[in-house]
Amino acid sequence: MSENGARRKPRVLSPEAKWEIFLEVTSRETTQAEAARRHSVDVSTVIGIRRAVKDAALAALAARPGRRATERNWELEQAQREV
């Protein structure tokens, strides 16, 4: 709450600002508390940004799995080389 008892309007961050905060904190350039102060947001906002980026990255990686590993038949490969 502000000095007069009224709640202050929450700050809306652009996606670019959120990305900047994420990079600052994950690169250990600054702490979560310092980033929150610098961008005039609560520490819980910084924590939420980090969580959202992690969840989005995991979802993106799960949606596009890599090539499926195939079992190698070592005996067959050896026989083919000998022929």
PDB file of N, CA, C and O in Angstrom:
ATOM      1  N   MET A   1       0.830  -1.178   0.000  1.00  0.00           N
ATOM      2  CA  MET A   1       0.000   0.000   0.000  1.00  0.00           C
ATOM      3  C   MET A   1       0.870   1.235   0.000  1.00  0.00           C
ATOM      4  O   MET A   1       2.005   1.215   0.476  1.00  0.00           O
ATOM      5  N   SER A   2       0.340   2.281  -0.524  1.00  0.00           N
ATOM      6  CA  SER A   2       1.097   3.529  -0.555  1.00  0.00           C
ATOM      7  C   SER A   2       0.949   4.251   0.777  1.00  0.00           C
ATOM      8  O   SER A   2       0.292   3.753   1.691  1.00  0.00           O
ATOM      9  N   GLU A   3       1.556   5.414   0.883  1.00  0.00           N
ATOM     10  CA  GLU A   3       1.569   6.170   2.141  1.00  0.00           C
ATOM     11  C   GLU A   3       0.175   6.564   2.601  1.00  0.00           C
ATOM     12  O   GLU A   3      -0.080   6.628   3.803  1.00  0.00           O
ATOM     13  N   ASN A   4      -0.735   6.831   1.665  1.00  0.00           N
ATOM     14  CA  ASN A   4      -2.080   7.262   2.053  1.00  0.00           C
ATOM     15  C   ASN A   4      -3.030   6.089   2.248  1.00  0.00           C
ATOM     16  O   ASN A   4      -4.226   6.300   2.451  1.00  0.00           O
ATOM     17  N   GLY A   5      -2.529   4.861   2.191  1.00  0.00           N
ATOM     18  CA  GLY A   5      -3.352   3.686   2.438  1.00  0.00           C
ATOM     19  C   GLY A   5      -3.987   3.091   1.199  1.00  0.00           C
ATOM     20  O   GLY A   5      -4.545   1.996   1.265  1.00  0.00           O
ATOM     21  N   ALA A   6      -3.920   3.774   0.080  1.00  0.00           N
ATOM     22  CA  ALA A   6      -4.502   3.250  -1.152  1.00  0.00           C
ATOM     23  C   ALA A   6      -3.507   2.291  -1.820  1.00  0.00           C
ATOM     24  O   ALA A   6      -2.291   2.451  -1.715  1.00  0.00           O
ATOM     25  N   ARG A   7      -4.058   1.310  -2.496  1.00  0.00           N
ATOM     26  CA  ARG A   7      -3.186   0.372  -3.206  1.00  0.00           C
ATOM     27  C   ARG A   7      -2.668   1.036  -4.464  1.00  0.00           C
ATOM     28  O   ARG A   7      -3.388   1.767  -5.145  1.00  0.00           O
ATOM     29  N   ARG A   8      -1.400   0.770  -4.763  1.00  0.00           N
ATOM     30  CA  ARG A   8      -0.883   1.372  -5.993  1.00  0.00           C
ATOM     31  C   ARG A   8      -1.149   0.429  -7.152  1.00  0.00           C
ATOM     32  O   ARG A   8      -1.226  -0.788  -6.984  1.00  0.00           O
ATOM     33  N   LYS A   9      -1.284   1.007  -8.309  1.00  0.00           N
ATOM     34  CA  LYS A   9      -1.607   0.258  -9.519  1.00  0.00           C
ATOM     35  C   LYS A   9      -0.421  -0.643  -9.880  1.00  0.00           C
ATOM     36  O   LYS A   9       0.719  -0.178  -9.902  1.00  0.00           O
ATOM     37  N   PRO A  10      -0.677  -1.923 -10.161  1.00  0.00           N
ATOM     38  CA  PRO A  10       0.437  -2.797 -10.510  1.00  0.00           C
ATOM     39  C   PRO A  10       1.098  -2.369 -11.823  1.00  0.00           C
ATOM     40  O   PRO A  10       0.441  -1.893 -12.748  1.00  0.00           O
ATOM     41  N   ARG A  11       2.393  -2.551 -11.871  1.00  0.00           N
ATOM     42  CA  ARG A  11       3.143  -2.166 -13.058  1.00  0.00           C
ATOM     43  C   ARG A  11       3.037  -3.272 -14.092  1.00  0.00           C
ATOM     44  O   ARG A  11       3.214  -4.446 -13.767  1.00  0.00           O
ATOM     45  N   VAL A  12       2.751  -2.911 -15.326  1.00  0.00           N
ATOM     46  CA  VAL A  12       2.651  -3.877 -16.417  1.00  0.00           C
ATOM     47  C   VAL A  12       3.968  -3.835 -17.179  1.00  0.00           C
ATOM     48  O   VAL A  12       4.368  -2.793 -17.699  1.00  0.00           O
ATOM     49  N   LEU A  13       4.636  -4.986 -17.235  1.00  0.00           N
ATOM     50  CA  LEU A  13       5.924  -5.074 -17.920  1.00  0.00           C
ATOM     51  C   LEU A  13       5.735  -5.619 -19.324  1.00  0.00           C
ATOM     52  O   LEU A  13       4.911  -6.504 -19.555  1.00  0.00           O
ATOM     53  N   SER A  14       6.496  -5.087 -20.244  1.00  0.00           N
ATOM     54  CA  SER A  14       6.466  -5.602 -21.606  1.00  0.00           C
ATOM     55  C   SER A  14       7.194  -6.937 -21.641  1.00  0.00           C
ATOM     56  O   SER A  14       7.984  -7.231 -20.743  1.00  0.00           O
ATOM     57  N   PRO A  15       6.940  -7.754 -22.669  1.00  0.00           N
ATOM     58  CA  PRO A  15       7.680  -9.014 -22.788  1.00  0.00           C
ATOM     59  C   PRO A  15       9.193  -8.784 -22.832  1.00  0.00           C
ATOM     60  O   PRO A  15       9.958  -9.590 -22.302  1.00  0.00           O
ATOM     61  N   GLU A  16       9.623  -7.696 -23.457  1.00  0.00           N
ATOM     62  CA  GLU A  16      11.056  -7.389 -23.533  1.00  0.00           C
ATOM     63  C   GLU A  16      11.632  -7.089 -22.155  1.00  0.00           C
ATOM     64  O   GLU A  16      12.743  -7.508 -21.832  1.00  0.00           O
ATOM     65  N   ALA A  17      10.864  -6.358 -21.345  1.00  0.00           N
ATOM     66  CA  ALA A  17      11.323  -6.041 -19.985  1.00  0.00           C
ATOM     67  C   ALA A  17      11.408  -7.317 -19.140  1.00  0.00           C
ATOM     68  O   ALA A  17      12.341  -7.490 -18.357  1.00  0.00           O
ATOM     69  N   LYS A  18      10.432  -8.197 -19.308  1.00  0.00           N
ATOM     70  CA  LYS A  18      10.458  -9.470 -18.577  1.00  0.00           C
ATOM     71  C   LYS A  18      11.672 -10.303 -18.997  1.00  0.00           C
ATOM     72  O   LYS A  18      12.341 -10.912 -18.161  1.00  0.00           O
ATOM     73  N   TRP A  19      11.941 -10.319 -20.282  1.00  0.00           N
ATOM     74  CA  TRP A  19      13.103 -11.069 -20.783  1.00  0.00           C
ATOM     75  C   TRP A  19      14.403 -10.475 -20.223  1.00  0.00           C
ATOM     76  O   TRP A  19      15.319 -11.209 -19.852  1.00  0.00           O
ATOM     77  N   GLU A  20      14.469  -9.162 -20.167  1.00  0.00           N
ATOM     78  CA  GLU A  20      15.651  -8.489 -19.621  1.00  0.00           C
ATOM     79  C   GLU A  20      15.856  -8.854 -18.150  1.00  0.00           C
ATOM     80  O   GLU A  20      16.975  -9.140 -17.724  1.00  0.00           O
ATOM     81  N   ILE A  21      14.774  -8.840 -17.388  1.00  0.00           N
ATOM     82  CA  ILE A  21      14.854  -9.228 -15.982  1.00  0.00           C
ATOM     83  C   ILE A  21      15.322 -10.671 -15.861  1.00  0.00           C
ATOM     84  O   ILE A  21      16.192 -10.982 -15.047  1.00  0.00           O
ATOM     85  N   PHE A  22      14.753 -11.537 -16.660  1.00  0.00           N
ATOM     86  CA  PHE A  22      15.140 -12.952 -16.638  1.00  0.00           C
ATOM     87  C   PHE A  22      16.632 -13.121 -16.919  1.00  0.00           C
ATOM     88  O   PHE A  22      17.326 -13.854 -16.215  1.00  0.00           O
ATOM     89  N   LEU A  23      17.115 -12.440 -17.948  1.00  0.00           N
ATOM     90  CA  LEU A  23      18.533 -12.563 -18.294  1.00  0.00           C
ATOM     91  C   LEU A  23      19.435 -12.018 -17.191  1.00  0.00           C
ATOM     92  O   LEU A  23      20.462 -12.620 -16.875  1.00  0.00           O
ATOM     93  N   GLU A  24      19.061 -10.892 -16.610  1.00  0.00           N
ATOM     94  CA  GLU A  24      19.861 -10.306 -15.530  1.00  0.00           C
ATOM     95  C   GLU A  24      20.015 -11.274 -14.367  1.00  0.00           C
ATOM     96  O   GLU A  24      21.113 -11.460 -13.841  1.00  0.00           O
ATOM     97  N   VAL A  25      18.905 -11.890 -13.972  1.00  0.00           N
ATOM     98  CA  VAL A  25      18.917 -12.751 -12.799  1.00  0.00           C
ATOM     99  C   VAL A  25      19.597 -14.088 -13.097  1.00  0.00           C
ATOM    100  O   VAL A  25      20.377 -14.579 -12.281  1.00  0.00           O
ATOM    101  N   THR A  26      19.310 -14.677 -14.251  1.00  0.00           N
ATOM    102  CA  THR A  26      19.882 -15.992 -14.546  1.00  0.00           C
ATOM    103  C   THR A  26      21.366 -15.906 -14.886  1.00  0.00           C
ATOM    104  O   THR A  26      22.094 -16.882 -14.703  1.00  0.00           O
ATOM    105  N   SER A  27      21.821 -14.770 -15.372  1.00  0.00           N
ATOM    106  CA  SER A  27      23.248 -14.625 -15.662  1.00  0.00           C
ATOM    107  C   SER A  27      24.034 -14.252 -14.406  1.00  0.00           C
ATOM    108  O   SER A  27      25.245 -14.039 -14.458  1.00  0.00           O
ATOM    109  N   ARG A  28      23.333 -14.178 -13.287  1.00  0.00           N
ATOM    110  CA  ARG A  28      23.927 -13.815 -11.996  1.00  0.00           C
ATOM    111  C   ARG A  28      24.503 -12.399 -12.008  1.00  0.00           C
ATOM    112  O   ARG A  28      25.369 -12.056 -11.203  1.00  0.00           O
ATOM    113  N   GLU A  29      24.004 -11.593 -12.932  1.00  0.00           N
ATOM    114  CA  GLU A  29      24.395 -10.185 -13.024  1.00  0.00           C
ATOM    115  C   GLU A  29      23.844  -9.406 -11.836  1.00  0.00           C
ATOM    116  O   GLU A  29      24.440  -8.430 -11.381  1.00  0.00           O
ATOM    117  N   THR A  30      22.687  -9.861 -11.341  1.00  0.00           N
ATOM    118  CA  THR A  30      22.025  -9.192 -10.233  1.00  0.00           C
ATOM    119  C   THR A  30      21.188 -10.207  -9.471  1.00  0.00           C
ATOM    120  O   THR A  30      20.909 -11.294  -9.977  1.00  0.00           O
ATOM    121  N   THR A  31      20.789  -9.856  -8.262  1.00  0.00           N
ATOM    122  CA  THR A  31      19.919 -10.731  -7.485  1.00  0.00           C
ATOM    123  C   THR A  31      18.462 -10.455  -7.851  1.00  0.00           C
ATOM    124  O   THR A  31      18.146  -9.458  -8.500  1.00  0.00           O
ATOM    125  N   GLN A  32      17.588 -11.357  -7.423  1.00  0.00           N
ATOM    126  CA  GLN A  32      16.165 -11.150  -7.681  1.00  0.00           C
ATOM    127  C   GLN A  32      15.676  -9.862  -7.009  1.00  0.00           C
ATOM    128  O   GLN A  32      14.889  -9.115  -7.589  1.00  0.00           O
ATOM    129  N   ALA A  33      16.140  -9.613  -5.800  1.00  0.00           N
ATOM    130  CA  ALA A  33      15.712  -8.405  -5.074  1.00  0.00           C
ATOM    131  C   ALA A  33      16.194  -7.140  -5.781  1.00  0.00           C
ATOM    132  O   ALA A  33      15.444  -6.172  -5.910  1.00  0.00           O
ATOM    133  N   GLU A  34      17.449  -7.150  -6.239  1.00  0.00           N
ATOM    134  CA  GLU A  34      17.976  -5.976  -6.946  1.00  0.00           C
ATOM    135  C   GLU A  34      17.227  -5.741  -8.256  1.00  0.00           C
ATOM    136  O   GLU A  34      16.908  -4.601  -8.594  1.00  0.00           O
ATOM    137  N   ALA A  35      16.947  -6.810  -8.988  1.00  0.00           N
ATOM    138  CA  ALA A  35      16.212  -6.671 -10.247  1.00  0.00           C
ATOM    139  C   ALA A  35      14.812  -6.129  -9.986  1.00  0.00           C
ATOM    140  O   ALA A  35      14.316  -5.290 -10.737  1.00  0.00           O
ATOM    141  N   ALA A  36      14.179  -6.607  -8.925  1.00  0.00           N
ATOM    142  CA  ALA A  36      12.841  -6.123  -8.587  1.00  0.00           C
ATOM    143  C   ALA A  36      12.863  -4.635  -8.264  1.00  0.00           C
ATOM    144  O   ALA A  36      12.005  -3.886  -8.731  1.00  0.00           O
ATOM    145  N   ARG A  37      13.836  -4.204  -7.470  1.00  0.00           N
ATOM    146  CA  ARG A  37      13.947  -2.775  -7.148  1.00  0.00           C
ATOM    147  C   ARG A  37      14.213  -1.941  -8.398  1.00  0.00           C
ATOM    148  O   ARG A  37      13.600  -0.891  -8.593  1.00  0.00           O
ATOM    149  N   ARG A  38      15.118  -2.407  -9.230  1.00  0.00           N
ATOM    150  CA  ARG A  38      15.492  -1.654 -10.428  1.00  0.00           C
ATOM    151  C   ARG A  38      14.307  -1.472 -11.376  1.00  0.00           C
ATOM    152  O   ARG A  38      14.176  -0.435 -12.027  1.00  0.00           O
ATOM    153  N   HIS A  39      13.447  -2.488 -11.448  1.00  0.00           N
ATOM    154  CA  HIS A  39      12.323  -2.422 -12.380  1.00  0.00           C
ATOM    155  C   HIS A  39      11.005  -2.054 -11.695  1.00  0.00           C
ATOM    156  O   HIS A  39       9.938  -2.114 -12.305  1.00  0.00           O
ATOM    157  N   SER A  40      11.099  -1.672 -10.415  1.00  0.00           N
ATOM    158  CA  SER A  40       9.933  -1.223  -9.632  1.00  0.00           C
ATOM    159  C   SER A  40       8.808  -2.263  -9.593  1.00  0.00           C
ATOM    160  O   SER A  40       7.637  -1.943  -9.796  1.00  0.00           O
ATOM    161  N   VAL A  41       9.191  -3.500  -9.329  1.00  0.00           N
ATOM    162  CA  VAL A  41       8.202  -4.565  -9.177  1.00  0.00           C
ATOM    163  C   VAL A  41       8.516  -5.330  -7.895  1.00  0.00           C
ATOM    164  O   VAL A  41       9.577  -5.145  -7.298  1.00  0.00           O
ATOM    165  N   ASP A  42       7.603  -6.176  -7.480  1.00  0.00           N
ATOM    166  CA  ASP A  42       7.799  -6.992  -6.298  1.00  0.00           C
ATOM    167  C   ASP A  42       8.693  -8.187  -6.642  1.00  0.00           C
ATOM    168  O   ASP A  42       8.751  -8.615  -7.795  1.00  0.00           O
ATOM    169  N   VAL A  43       9.380  -8.714  -5.643  1.00  0.00           N
ATOM    170  CA  VAL A  43      10.247  -9.875  -5.863  1.00  0.00           C
ATOM    171  C   VAL A  43       9.430 -11.055  -6.378  1.00  0.00           C
ATOM    172  O   VAL A  43       9.925 -11.848  -7.179  1.00  0.00           O
ATOM    173  N   SER A  44       8.194 -11.177  -5.930  1.00  0.00           N
ATOM    174  CA  SER A  44       7.346 -12.282  -6.407  1.00  0.00           C
ATOM    175  C   SER A  44       7.107 -12.192  -7.914  1.00  0.00           C
ATOM    176  O   SER A  44       6.907 -13.215  -8.568  1.00  0.00           O
ATOM    177  N   THR A  45       7.127 -10.994  -8.465  1.00  0.00           N
ATOM    178  CA  THR A  45       6.989 -10.815  -9.910  1.00  0.00           C
ATOM    179  C   THR A  45       8.202 -11.398 -10.624  1.00  0.00           C
ATOM    180  O   THR A  45       8.062 -12.074 -11.644  1.00  0.00           O
ATOM    181  N   VAL A  46       9.385 -11.138 -10.092  1.00  0.00           N
ATOM    182  CA  VAL A  46      10.615 -11.675 -10.685  1.00  0.00           C
ATOM    183  C   VAL A  46      10.606 -13.201 -10.614  1.00  0.00           C
ATOM    184  O   VAL A  46      10.977 -13.877 -11.573  1.00  0.00           O
ATOM    185  N   ILE A  47      10.182 -13.733  -9.474  1.00  0.00           N
ATOM    186  CA  ILE A  47      10.098 -15.186  -9.320  1.00  0.00           C
ATOM    187  C   ILE A  47       9.100 -15.758 -10.328  1.00  0.00           C
ATOM    188  O   ILE A  47       9.353 -16.799 -10.935  1.00  0.00           O
ATOM    189  N   GLY A  48       7.978 -15.082 -10.503  1.00  0.00           N
ATOM    190  CA  GLY A  48       6.973 -15.522 -11.476  1.00  0.00           C
ATOM    191  C   GLY A  48       7.482 -15.493 -12.905  1.00  0.00           C
ATOM    192  O   GLY A  48       7.155 -16.372 -13.703  1.00  0.00           O
ATOM    193  N   ILE A  49       8.278 -14.489 -13.231  1.00  0.00           N
ATOM    194  CA  ILE A  49       8.860 -14.392 -14.574  1.00  0.00           C
ATOM    195  C   ILE A  49       9.784 -15.577 -14.814  1.00  0.00           C
ATOM    196  O   ILE A  49       9.730 -16.210 -15.869  1.00  0.00           O
ATOM    197  N   ARG A  50      10.631 -15.876 -13.838  1.00  0.00           N
ATOM    198  CA  ARG A  50      11.555 -17.009 -13.982  1.00  0.00           C
ATOM    199  C   ARG A  50      10.789 -18.318 -14.140  1.00  0.00           C
ATOM    200  O   ARG A  50      11.155 -19.154 -14.966  1.00  0.00           O
ATOM    201  N   ARG A  51       9.737 -18.500 -13.361  1.00  0.00           N
ATOM    202  CA  ARG A  51       8.927 -19.714 -13.442  1.00  0.00           C
ATOM    203  C   ARG A  51       8.234 -19.818 -14.804  1.00  0.00           C
ATOM    204  O   ARG A  51       8.184 -20.894 -15.400  1.00  0.00           O
ATOM    205  N   ALA A  52       7.703 -18.700 -15.289  1.00  0.00           N
ATOM    206  CA  ALA A  52       7.003 -18.700 -16.576  1.00  0.00           C
ATOM    207  C   ALA A  52       7.952 -19.044 -17.724  1.00  0.00           C
ATOM    208  O   ALA A  52       7.589 -19.792 -18.632  1.00  0.00           O
ATOM    209  N   VAL A  53       9.161 -18.498 -17.678  1.00  0.00           N
ATOM    210  CA  VAL A  53      10.137 -18.790 -18.731  1.00  0.00           C
ATOM    211  C   VAL A  53      10.528 -20.265 -18.688  1.00  0.00           C
ATOM    212  O   VAL A  53      10.624 -20.915 -19.729  1.00  0.00           O
ATOM    213  N   LYS A  54      10.751 -20.788 -17.493  1.00  0.00           N
ATOM    214  CA  LYS A  54      11.105 -22.209 -17.366  1.00  0.00           C
ATOM    215  C   LYS A  54       9.982 -23.090 -17.896  1.00  0.00           C
ATOM    216  O   LYS A  54      10.236 -24.016 -18.666  1.00  0.00           O
ATOM    217  N   ASP A  55       8.736 -22.814 -17.492  1.00  0.00           N
ATOM    218  CA  ASP A  55       7.598 -23.613 -17.942  1.00  0.00           C
ATOM    219  C   ASP A  55       7.431 -23.549 -19.458  1.00  0.00           C
ATOM    220  O   ASP A  55       7.157 -24.562 -20.102  1.00  0.00           O
ATOM    221  N   ALA A  56       7.599 -22.349 -20.025  1.00  0.00           N
ATOM    222  CA  ALA A  56       7.462 -22.191 -21.471  1.00  0.00           C
ATOM    223  C   ALA A  56       8.568 -22.939 -22.220  1.00  0.00           C
ATOM    224  O   ALA A  56       8.319 -23.552 -23.258  1.00  0.00           O
ATOM    225  N   ALA A  57       9.776 -22.882 -21.690  1.00  0.00           N
ATOM    226  CA  ALA A  57      10.891 -23.582 -22.329  1.00  0.00           C
ATOM    227  C   ALA A  57      10.676 -25.088 -22.276  1.00  0.00           C
ATOM    228  O   ALA A  57      10.892 -25.779 -23.271  1.00  0.00           O
ATOM    229  N   LEU A  58      10.258 -25.595 -21.144  1.00  0.00           N
ATOM    230  CA  LEU A  58      10.009 -27.031 -21.019  1.00  0.00           C
ATOM    231  C   LEU A  58       8.870 -27.479 -21.939  1.00  0.00           C
ATOM    232  O   LEU A  58       8.948 -28.545 -22.549  1.00  0.00           O
ATOM    233  N   ALA A  59       7.825 -26.675 -22.038  1.00  0.00           N
ATOM    234  CA  ALA A  59       6.709 -27.010 -22.925  1.00  0.00           C
ATOM    235  C   ALA A  59       7.154 -27.013 -24.382  1.00  0.00           C
ATOM    236  O   ALA A  59       6.761 -27.885 -25.157  1.00  0.00           O
ATOM    237  N   ALA A  60       7.975 -26.033 -24.750  1.00  0.00           N
ATOM    238  CA  ALA A  60       8.457 -25.963 -26.133  1.00  0.00           C
ATOM    239  C   ALA A  60       9.351 -27.150 -26.463  1.00  0.00           C
ATOM    240  O   ALA A  60       9.275 -27.706 -27.559  1.00  0.00           O
ATOM    241  N   LEU A  61      10.194 -27.536 -25.519  1.00  0.00           N
ATOM    242  CA  LEU A  61      11.080 -28.676 -25.758  1.00  0.00           C
ATOM    243  C   LEU A  61      10.306 -29.986 -25.800  1.00  0.00           C
ATOM    244  O   LEU A  61      10.672 -30.893 -26.547  1.00  0.00           O
ATOM    245  N   ALA A  62       9.257 -30.097 -25.020  1.00  0.00           N
ATOM    246  CA  ALA A  62       8.448 -31.313 -25.024  1.00  0.00           C
ATOM    247  C   ALA A  62       7.598 -31.420 -26.290  1.00  0.00           C
ATOM    248  O   ALA A  62       7.303 -32.521 -26.753  1.00  0.00           O
ATOM    249  N   ALA A  63       7.212 -30.290 -26.837  1.00  0.00           N
ATOM    250  CA  ALA A  63       6.355 -30.291 -28.026  1.00  0.00           C
ATOM    251  C   ALA A  63       7.112 -30.705 -29.284  1.00  0.00           C
ATOM    252  O   ALA A  63       6.503 -31.187 -30.239  1.00  0.00           O
ATOM    253  N   ARG A  64       8.404 -30.527 -29.295  1.00  0.00           N
ATOM    254  CA  ARG A  64       9.194 -30.867 -30.469  1.00  0.00           C
ATOM    255  C   ARG A  64      10.324 -31.808 -30.061  1.00  0.00           C
ATOM    256  O   ARG A  64      11.490 -31.415 -30.015  1.00  0.00           O
ATOM    257  N   PRO A  65       9.964 -33.048 -29.770  1.00  0.00           N
ATOM    258  CA  PRO A  65      11.019 -33.960 -29.344  1.00  0.00           C
ATOM    259  C   PRO A  65      12.011 -34.216 -30.469  1.00  0.00           C
ATOM    260  O   PRO A  65      11.670 -34.149 -31.649  1.00  0.00           O
ATOM    261  N   GLY A  66      13.209 -34.503 -30.087  1.00  0.00           N
ATOM    262  CA  GLY A  66      14.253 -34.783 -31.066  1.00  0.00           C
ATOM    263  C   GLY A  66      14.016 -36.102 -31.774  1.00  0.00           C
ATOM    264  O   GLY A  66      13.028 -36.794 -31.526  1.00  0.00           O
ATOM    265  N   ARG A  67      14.918 -36.427 -32.638  1.00  0.00           N
ATOM    266  CA  ARG A  67      14.812 -37.672 -33.379  1.00  0.00           C
ATOM    267  C   ARG A  67      14.899 -38.837 -32.408  1.00  0.00           C
ATOM    268  O   ARG A  67      15.688 -38.821 -31.464  1.00  0.00           O
ATOM    269  N   ARG A  68      14.097 -39.817 -32.648  1.00  0.00           N
ATOM    270  CA  ARG A  68      14.049 -40.972 -31.776  1.00  0.00           C
ATOM    271  C   ARG A  68      15.299 -41.822 -31.945  1.00  0.00           C
ATOM    272  O   ARG A  68      15.715 -42.118 -33.065  1.00  0.00           O
ATOM    273  N   ALA A  69      15.879 -42.203 -30.847  1.00  0.00           N
ATOM    274  CA  ALA A  69      17.071 -43.031 -30.900  1.00  0.00           C
ATOM    275  C   ALA A  69      16.686 -44.440 -31.318  1.00  0.00           C
ATOM    276  O   ALA A  69      15.687 -44.985 -30.848  1.00  0.00           O
ATOM    277  N   THR A  70      17.469 -45.019 -32.190  1.00  0.00           N
ATOM    278  CA  THR A  70      17.215 -46.386 -32.621  1.00  0.00           C
ATOM    279  C   THR A  70      18.233 -47.306 -31.966  1.00  0.00           C
ATOM    280  O   THR A  70      19.378 -46.930 -31.714  1.00  0.00           O
ATOM    281  N   GLU A  71      17.787 -48.494 -31.707  1.00  0.00           N
ATOM    282  CA  GLU A  71      18.690 -49.485 -31.128  1.00  0.00           C
ATOM    283  C   GLU A  71      19.648 -49.933 -32.219  1.00  0.00           C
ATOM    284  O   GLU A  71      19.234 -50.215 -33.343  1.00  0.00           O
ATOM    285  N   ARG A  72      20.916 -49.997 -31.887  1.00  0.00           N
ATOM    286  CA  ARG A  72      21.901 -50.452 -32.862  1.00  0.00           C
ATOM    287  C   ARG A  72      22.117 -51.946 -32.674  1.00  0.00           C
ATOM    288  O   ARG A  72      22.293 -52.435 -31.558  1.00  0.00           O
ATOM    289  N   ASN A  73      22.098 -52.636 -33.767  1.00  0.00           N
ATOM    290  CA  ASN A  73      22.379 -54.065 -33.739  1.00  0.00           C
ATOM    291  C   ASN A  73      23.846 -54.221 -34.115  1.00  0.00           C
ATOM    292  O   ASN A  73      24.199 -54.289 -35.293  1.00  0.00           O
ATOM    293  N   TRP A  74      24.687 -54.276 -33.098  1.00  0.00           N
ATOM    294  CA  TRP A  74      26.122 -54.308 -33.314  1.00  0.00           C
ATOM    295  C   TRP A  74      26.556 -55.545 -34.101  1.00  0.00           C
ATOM    296  O   TRP A  74      27.442 -55.450 -34.950  1.00  0.00           O
ATOM    297  N   GLU A  75      25.954 -56.691 -33.836  1.00  0.00           N
ATOM    298  CA  GLU A  75      26.332 -57.917 -34.545  1.00  0.00           C
ATOM    299  C   GLU A  75      26.002 -57.817 -36.025  1.00  0.00           C
ATOM    300  O   GLU A  75      26.799 -58.228 -36.869  1.00  0.00           O
ATOM    301  N   LEU A  76      24.830 -57.273 -36.347  1.00  0.00           N
ATOM    302  CA  LEU A  76      24.441 -57.112 -37.746  1.00  0.00           C
ATOM    303  C   LEU A  76      25.366 -56.139 -38.454  1.00  0.00           C
ATOM    304  O   LEU A  76      25.782 -56.398 -39.583  1.00  0.00           O
ATOM    305  N   GLU A  77      25.697 -55.028 -37.816  1.00  0.00           N
ATOM    306  CA  GLU A  77      26.612 -54.061 -38.430  1.00  0.00           C
ATOM    307  C   GLU A  77      27.987 -54.668 -38.682  1.00  0.00           C
ATOM    308  O   GLU A  77      28.596 -54.409 -39.720  1.00  0.00           O
ATOM    309  N   GLN A  78      28.481 -55.468 -37.752  1.00  0.00           N
ATOM    310  CA  GLN A  78      29.771 -56.122 -37.910  1.00  0.00           C
ATOM    311  C   GLN A  78      29.718 -57.108 -39.077  1.00  0.00           C
ATOM    312  O   GLN A  78      30.660 -57.178 -39.866  1.00  0.00           O
ATOM    313  N   ALA A  79      28.648 -57.857 -39.194  1.00  0.00           N
ATOM    314  CA  ALA A  79      28.513 -58.828 -40.282  1.00  0.00           C
ATOM    315  C   ALA A  79      28.448 -58.101 -41.626  1.00  0.00           C
ATOM    316  O   ALA A  79      29.034 -58.559 -42.608  1.00  0.00           O
ATOM    317  N   GLN A  80      27.743 -56.979 -41.673  1.00  0.00           N
ATOM    318  CA  GLN A  80      27.633 -56.232 -42.926  1.00  0.00           C
ATOM    319  C   GLN A  80      28.995 -55.675 -43.340  1.00  0.00           C
ATOM    320  O   GLN A  80      29.303 -55.645 -44.531  1.00  0.00           O
ATOM    321  N   ARG A  81      29.809 -55.238 -42.397  1.00  0.00           N
ATOM    322  CA  ARG A  81      31.153 -54.731 -42.720  1.00  0.00           C
ATOM    323  C   ARG A  81      32.042 -55.841 -43.259  1.00  0.00           C
ATOM    324  O   ARG A  81      32.858 -55.617 -44.152  1.00  0.00           O
ATOM    325  N   GLU A  82      31.876 -57.046 -42.706  1.00  0.00           N
ATOM    326  CA  GLU A  82      32.711 -58.169 -43.136  1.00  0.00           C
ATOM    327  C   GLU A  82      32.364 -58.593 -44.561  1.00  0.00           C
ATOM    328  O   GLU A  82      33.233 -59.070 -45.290  1.00  0.00           O
ATOM    329  N   VAL A  83      31.108 -58.424 -44.965  1.00  0.00           N
ATOM    330  CA  VAL A  83      30.678 -58.831 -46.310  1.00  0.00           C
ATOM    331  C   VAL A  83      31.078 -57.798 -47.278  1.00  0.00           C
ATOM    332  O   VAL A  83      30.816 -57.937 -48.472  1.00  0.00           O
TER     333      VAL A  83
END
